[in-house]
Amino acid sequence: MSKKIINSPVIVALDNNTMDTALALADHLDPALCRLKVGKELFTRSGPEIVKALHQRGFEVFLDLKFHDIPNTTAQAVLAAADLGVWMVNVHASAGSAAMSLAKERLVAGGYDTLLIAVTVLTSMTEDVLPQIGVTDGLEPQVSRLAQLTQQSGLDGVVCSAQEAKALKALCGKDFKLVTPGIRLPEDNADDQKRICTPKQALDDGADYLVIGRSITQAPDPTAKLHKILQGI
Ligand SMILES: O=c1ccn([C@@H]2O[C@H](COP(=O)(O)O)[C@@H](O)[C@H]2O)c(=O)[nH]1
């Protein structure tokens, strides 16, 4: 299928789904209005077939498997994702520069145009839990440090909370992509997300892409909720 231009910043997270329910949901969405994210649960249940089926329906796919391993394993997993033709794939920045650089080098050497980004600090985490993982100088310094490491390693952007978008755009520049989960409308439940933001505020502060799961997928009418979000931005 030929590639189309998609102007929408919305990436719908197809979580808590089997292959059948994910495709039923996708069939109510328009590939011109959103991209789709396949994460750990759906991919573990369905395997590469789910990515192929979404591609056949015209969607660009963000494969959110957050690889975190030694450099060779990380890089080869990223190449395997790129071989599926996904639009975007990610690793954990805390895997370090050697893993991130090698993954990017192998993507470039292979002629892939798959975007490679890295997770900074999960949006479910707050500053007070960071000492559990040895981070004692605060959340914003940790996000900034990992974003700079990601940029120095040659990647295309990071996953961060929209609450850090303004600071990261100033630090890393406009071309460094900010992919922001934790997006909620005022009437939504936060669920397990801690660093949340509305779609409009996220974009105003510099987010490039909005990852939105339950706000859309758990809505009584997911298509209507996506349209409401798009109208609001
Ligand atoms: O820091 C992160 C990294 C990834 N995610 C993923 O985004 C979606 C968010 O889903 P919601 O239902 O909108 O909360 C989910 O797939 C996470 O695995 C994240 O939330 N935070």
The ligand as an SDF file (V2000), in Angstrom:
LIG
                    3D

 21 22  0  0  0  0  0  0  0  0999 V2000
    6.1130    6.5740   29.5430 O   0  0  0  0  0  0  0  0  0  0  0  0
    5.2780    5.8970   28.9280 C   0  0  0  0  0  0  0  0  0  0  0  0
    5.6040    5.0890   27.8600 C   0  0  0  0  0  0  0  0  0  0  0  0
    4.6340    4.3960   27.2110 C   0  0  0  0  0  0  0  0  0  0  0  0
    3.3540    4.4700   27.5990 N   0  0  0  0  0  0  0  0  0  0  0  0
    2.3430    3.7000   26.8330 C   0  0  0  0  0  0  0  0  0  0  0  0
    1.3640    4.6020   26.2910 O   0  0  0  0  0  0  0  0  0  0  0  0
    0.0650    4.0770   26.4110 C   0  0  0  0  0  0  0  0  0  0  0  0
   -0.7830    4.9940   27.2280 C   0  0  0  0  0  0  0  0  0  0  0  0
   -2.0690    4.4420   27.3880 O   0  0  0  0  0  0  0  0  0  0  0  0
   -3.2400    5.2060   28.1620 P   0  0  0  0  0  0  0  0  0  0  0  0
   -4.3480    4.2060   28.1720 O   0  0  0  0  0  0  0  0  0  0  0  0
   -3.5500    6.4300   27.3490 O   0  0  0  0  0  0  0  0  0  0  0  0
   -2.7550    5.5340   29.5240 O   0  0  0  0  0  0  0  0  0  0  0  0
    0.2130    2.6700   26.9990 C   0  0  0  0  0  0  0  0  0  0  0  0
    0.2230    1.7560   25.9190 O   0  0  0  0  0  0  0  0  0  0  0  0
    1.5780    2.6790   27.6560 C   0  0  0  0  0  0  0  0  0  0  0  0
    2.2040    1.4150   27.5860 O   0  0  0  0  0  0  0  0  0  0  0  0
    3.0060    5.2470   28.6510 C   0  0  0  0  0  0  0  0  0  0  0  0
    1.8430    5.3370   29.0560 O   0  0  0  0  0  0  0  0  0  0  0  0
    3.9870    5.9670   29.2810 N   0  0  0  0  0  0  0  0  0  0  0  0
  1  2  2  0
  2  3  1  0
  2 21  1  0
  3  4  2  0
  4  5  1  0
  5  6  1  0
  5 19  1  0
  6  7  1  0
  6 17  1  0
  7  8  1  0
  8  9  1  0
  8 15  1  0
  9 10  1  0
 10 11  1  0
 11 12  2  0
 11 13  1  0
 11 14  1  0
 15 16  1  0
 15 17  1  0
 17 18  1  0
 19 20  2  0
 19 21  1  0
M  END
$$$$
